């Protein structure tokens, strides 16, 4: 495969300028790969270079895989999109909506006006939110002594809703609940389900919830960006025992594995979904509700998020939807999302191309990384040529 020099130059500059310690990027059409490259090192100051098989924490890029798992079960009649979700937990069976806090600082709750559906969860319209973007979630956790999501305790998921299901869009722990629904409907733990029905059939041998020693040896280090732009490597995360596998953000993977997943969707579902299901997932399922814009409540972890300023973004069943053409080449109807550590993907069903770029940098929505990803995307469409 030839490596387009213009794309290589973007990533080489990003490394030499200290924007990222390293990056791996790949793109493919339905016909096969069109770009792959690895630049820099897995750790700033370290000797191990980034390689095409470097392992990354992909965080919320997990969500698309969990969403596909749920849609497989919809195809099999084990789950439904529009009916109330199975009553596997009180947080789903009898959801409570936060209305405020009493004088002692305790949350005030009322029953939700309508039941939660799988579609609500897949589109982030159920009312479950994240503390890093919602101060009321953080306040509720502190007031009640709830464990945090990183603890791996199931009690961490039992948050009240911040609004009634279907009333608005706000990003949150919804897909973690989808992961639990997949487990209950299939009778398998999420890692086993993925291995049998998604990652196994697609040959995604480096994708899972717990890296092996060999994968750990290939793992890139997360770096924290300071206010002056400098990057500091962080210790590897501790692998704690978990009561639930985080379908919303727990996977490790490689750029090649994730591109194999995107290519399956690009090809109409391949071994994992029916073509009509893939098409359904890429439709707008939130109507005119605005989506995709978030204000940070945790500046060390995330910047304010608006990946497409000036565009009206919507949501499909598992990922963000672009109703209009993007500024860097993608077509209207493309889907996209990202991971907390500044990894990004997009899938363009019209031009039949998908791309992924992986770094390990905090905080999320790093403007410099977004600029690199935009340049990568432009380079890919230049390679494709005019329609």
C-alpha positions in Angstrom: 0.0 0.0 0.0 1.3 3.5 -0.9 1.3 5.9 2.0 0.1 9.3 0.8 2.8 11.8 1.6 0.5 14.6 2.5 -1.2 12.6 5.2 2.1 11.3 6.5 3.3 14.9 6.8 0.4 15.9 8.9 1.1 13.2 11.5 4.9 13.6 11.4 4.5 17.3 12.1 2.1 16.6 15.0 4.7 14.4 16.6 7.7 16.7 16.0 5.7 19.7 17.2 4.8 17.9 20.4 1.1 17.9 19.7 0.9 14.2 20.3 3.5 11.7 21.5 2.2 9.3 18.8 -0.7 8.4 16.6 -2.0 5.5 14.5 -4.4 6.2 11.7 -6.1 4.0 9.0 -8.7 4.4 6.4 -10.5 2.0 4.0 -13.1 1.8 1.4 -15.4 -1.2 0.9 -12.8 -2.5 -1.5 -9.9 -2.5 0.9 -7.4 -0.3 2.8 -6.4 3.0 1.4 -4.2 4.4 4.2 -2.4 3.2 7.3 0.4 4.9 9.3 2.0 4.9 12.7 4.0 7.8 14.0 5.8 8.8 17.2 6.2 6.7 20.3 3.8 5.0 22.7 5.2 7.0 25.6 6.7 10.5 25.5 10.5 10.0 25.9 10.1 6.2 25.6 11.8 4.0 23.1 8.8 1.9 21.9 7.5 3.3 18.7 3.9 3.5 17.7 3.1 0.6 15.5 0.1 -0.5 13.5 -0.7 -3.1 16.2 -0.4 -0.6 19.2 -3.2 -1.2 21.7 -5.3 1.8 22.8 -8.0 2.4 25.4 -10.8 3.3 23.0 -13.3 4.5 25.7 -16.5 5.5 24.0 -15.7 4.0 20.7 -16.9 0.9 22.6 -20.4 2.3 22.3 -20.8 1.5 18.6 -19.8 -2.1 19.2 -22.3 -2.5 22.1 -25.0 -0.9 20.0 -24.4 -3.4 17.2 -24.7 -6.2 19.8 -28.1 -4.8 20.8 -29.2 -4.5 17.2 -28.3 -8.1 16.6 -30.6 -9.1 19.5 -33.3 -6.9 18.0 -32.9 -8.8 14.7 -33.3 -12.0 16.7 -36.4 -10.8 18.5 -34.7 -10.8 21.9 -34.9 -7.0 22.3 -37.3 -4.4 20.9 -36.4 -0.8 20.0 -39.6 1.0 21.0 -41.1 -1.1 23.8 -40.1 -0.6 27.5 -36.8 -2.1 28.2 -36.8 -5.4 30.2 -37.0 -4.7 33.9 -33.6 -6.0 34.8 -32.9 -3.3 37.3 -35.0 -0.7 39.3 -33.1 2.1 37.5 -34.6 0.9 34.3 -37.9 -0.6 35.5 -38.9 2.4 37.7 -36.8 5.3 36.6 -36.7 8.4 38.8 -36.1 12.0 37.5 -34.0 14.5 39.5 -36.0 17.7 40.2 -33.5 19.4 42.5 -31.9 19.1 46.0 -33.4 19.6 49.4 -32.0 21.9 52.1 -29.7 19.1 53.3 -28.3 18.7 49.8 -30.1 15.4 49.1 -31.6 14.8 45.6 -35.3 15.3 45.1 -36.8 12.7 42.8 -40.1 11.9 41.0 -41.1 9.0 38.8 -40.4 9.4 35.1 -43.3 10.3 32.9 -42.7 7.5 30.5 -40.8 4.2 30.3 -37.3 3.9 29.0 -36.9 2.2 25.6 -33.8 0.7 23.9 -34.1 3.5 21.3 -33.9 6.1 24.1 -30.7 4.4 25.4 -29.1 4.1 22.0 -29.7 7.7 21.2 -28.8 9.2 24.6 -32.3 10.6 25.1 -33.2 8.4 28.1 -32.0 10.9 30.7 -28.9 9.2 32.0 -26.0 11.6 31.9 -22.2 11.8 32.7 -20.8 13.6 35.7 -18.0 15.1 33.6 -20.5 17.1 31.6 -23.4 17.4 34.1 -22.8 19.0 37.6 -26.1 17.7 38.9 -24.9 14.2 38.3 -21.7 14.9 40.2 -23.6 16.5 43.0 -26.0 13.5 43.2 -23.0 11.1 43.4 -21.4 13.1 46.2 -24.6 13.6 48.2 -25.6 10.0 48.1 -22.2 8.4 48.4 -22.7 6.4 45.2 -19.6 4.8 43.7 -18.2 6.3 40.6 -18.3 4.4 37.2 -14.6 3.7 37.3 -15.1 1.6 40.4 -16.7 -1.1 38.3 -19.6 -1.5 40.8 -23.1 -2.0 39.4 -24.4 0.5 42.0 -22.5 3.3 40.1 -25.0 2.9 37.2 -28.1 3.4 39.3 -28.3 7.2 38.7 -31.5 9.2 38.5 -32.5 10.6 35.2 -31.7 14.3 34.5 -34.9 14.6 32.3 -37.8 12.5 31.2 -37.0 9.9 28.5 -37.4 11.3 25.0 -37.4 15.0 26.1 -33.9 15.9 25.0 -30.5 14.6 24.1 -27.6 14.5 26.6 -24.7 12.1 26.4 -24.4 9.7 29.3 -24.1 6.1 30.7 -27.0 4.9 28.5 -24.9 2.4 26.5 -23.5 0.9 29.7 -27.2 -0.1 30.4 -27.4 -1.4 26.8 -24.5 -3.6 27.6 -26.4 -5.0 30.6 -29.4 -5.6 28.5 -27.3 -7.5 25.9 -26.0 -9.7 28.7 -29.5 -10.4 30.1 -31.1 -11.0 26.7 -28.3 -13.2 25.4 -27.4 -15.1 28.6 -23.7 -14.3 28.1 -21.3 -11.8 29.7 -20.5 -9.0 27.3 -17.0 -10.1 26.6 -18.1 -13.6 25.6 -21.0 -12.2 23.5 -18.7 -9.8 21.6 -16.2 -12.7 21.0 -18.8 -15.0 19.6 -20.9 -12.5 17.6 -18.7 -9.5 16.7 -15.0 -9.4 17.4 -14.5 -13.1 16.7 -16.3 -13.3 13.3 -14.4 -10.1 12.3 -11.0 -11.3 13.4 -10.6 -8.5 16.0 -8.1 -10.5 18.1 -6.8 -7.4 19.9 -10.2 -6.1 21.1 -11.4 -6.9 24.6 -12.1 -5.6 28.1 -8.9 -6.9 29.7 -5.6 -6.7 27.9 -3.4 -9.8 28.0 0.3 -9.4 29.1 1.2 -9.3 25.4 -1.3 -6.7 24.6 -0.3 -4.6 27.6 3.3 -4.7 26.3 1.9 -3.0 23.1 -0.3 -0.5 24.9 0.1 3.2 24.4 0.3 5.4 27.5 -2.3 8.1 28.2 -0.8 11.6 28.4 -2.2 14.6 30.2 -2.0 18.0 28.5 -1.2 21.0 30.7 -2.3 24.6 30.2 1.0 25.4 28.5 0.4 22.6 26.0 3.0 20.2 27.4 2.2 16.5 27.8 2.9 14.3 30.8 2.7 10.5 30.6 0.4 8.9 33.1 0.7 5.5 34.8 -1.2 2.6 33.3 -4.7 2.3 34.7 -5.2 -0.4 37.3 -7.3 -3.3 36.1 -9.8 -3.6 39.0 -12.3 -6.4 39.4 -15.7 -5.2 37.9 -19.3 -6.1 38.7 -20.2 -5.1 35.1 -18.3 -4.8 31.8 -18.6 -1.2 30.6 -20.4 -1.4 27.3 -20.2 2.4 27.2 -16.4 2.7 27.3 -14.4 -0.3 28.5 -12.7 -1.8 25.5 -9.1 -1.9 24.4 -8.4 -2.2 20.7 -6.2 -1.4 17.8 -6.8 0.9 14.8 -6.7 -2.2 12.5 -9.3 -4.0 14.6 -11.6 -1.0 14.8 -11.3 -0.5 11.0 -12.4 -4.1 10.5 -15.5 -3.3 12.5 -16.2 -0.1 10.5 -15.6 -2.0 7.2 -18.2 -4.6 8.2 -20.7 -1.8 8.6 -19.5 -0.1 5.4 -20.2 -3.4 3.6 -23.8 -3.5 4.8 -23.2 -5.5 7.9 -21.0 -8.3 6.6 -21.0 -11.1 9.1 -22.6 -9.2 11.9 -25.8 -7.4 10.8 -28.4 -7.3 8.1 -28.0 -4.4 5.6 -31.4 -3.0 6.6 -30.3 -2.9 10.2 -27.1 -1.0 9.3 -29.2 1.5 7.3 -31.6 1.9 10.3 -28.7 2.6 12.7 -27.5 5.4 10.4 -30.9 7.2 10.3 -31.8 10.2 12.5 -33.7 8.9 15.5 -34.0 12.1 17.6 -35.9 14.3 15.2 -35.1 18.0 15.7 -33.5 17.6 19.1 -30.0 19.2 19.1 -27.2 16.8 19.8 -23.4 16.7 20.2 -22.7 19.9 22.2 -21.5 19.5 25.8 -20.1 21.8 28.4 -17.3 20.5 30.6 -17.7 19.8 34.3 -14.2 18.2 34.5 -11.6 20.3 32.6 -8.8 17.8 33.2 -10.8 15.1 31.5 -12.6 17.0 28.8 -12.8 20.3 27.0 -16.2 21.7 26.0 -17.4 19.5 23.1 -18.6 20.8 19.8 -16.9 18.7 17.1 -18.8 20.4 14.2 -19.3 24.1 15.1 -22.2 25.6 13.2 -23.6 22.3 12.1 -26.9 20.7 13.5 -25.8 17.3 14.5 -28.3 14.5 15.2 -28.0 10.9 16.6 -28.5 7.5 15.1 -28.7 4.2 16.9 -25.2 4.3 18.6 -23.4 7.2 17.0 -23.5 10.8 15.9 -25.1 11.6 12.6 -24.1 14.4 10.2 -27.3 15.5 8.4 -25.2 17.8 6.1 -21.8 17.5 4.5 -18.8 17.9 6.8 -16.1 20.6 6.4 -13.4 18.0 5.7 -15.0 15.9 3.0 -17.5 13.5 4.6 -20.9 13.2 3.0 -24.3 14.0 4.5 -25.5 10.9 6.3 -22.0 10.0 7.6 -21.8 8.7 11.2 -19.0 9.3 13.7 -18.0 9.4 17.3 -14.9 9.2 19.5 -13.2 8.0 22.7 -12.3 10.1 25.7 -8.5 9.8 25.1 -8.9 11.6 21.7 -9.5 8.7 19.4 -11.9 9.3 16.5 -13.7 7.5 13.7 -16.1 8.2 10.9 -18.0 6.1 8.4 -19.4 7.6 5.1 -21.9 5.3 3.5 -22.3 7.5 0.5 -18.6 7.5 -0.5 -18.2 4.1 1.1 -15.2 5.1 3.1 -14.3 4.9 6.8 -11.4 6.2 8.9 -10.0 5.9 12.4 -7.3 8.0 14.2 -6.1 7.0 17.6 -4.1 8.9 20.2 -4.0 8.7 24.0 -4.3 12.3 25.2 -6.4 14.1 27.8 -8.5 16.2 27.9 -11.0 15.0 25.3 -11.9 17.2 22.3 -8.4 18.5 22.2 -8.4 21.3 19.6 -5.0 20.4 18.2 -5.9 16.7 17.8 -9.2 17.6 16.2 -7.2 19.7 13.7 -5.0 16.7 12.9 -8.0 14.5 12.4 -9.6 17.0 10.1 -6.4 17.2 8.0 -6.3 13.3 7.9 -9.9 13.3 6.7 -9.2 15.8 4.0 -6.3 13.8 2.9 -8.4 10.6 2.6 -11.0 12.3 0.5 -8.2 13.8 -1.7 -7.0 10.2 -2.3 -10.6 9.1 -3.2 -10.9 11.9 -5.7 -14.0 13.5 -6.9 -17.3 11.6 -7.0 
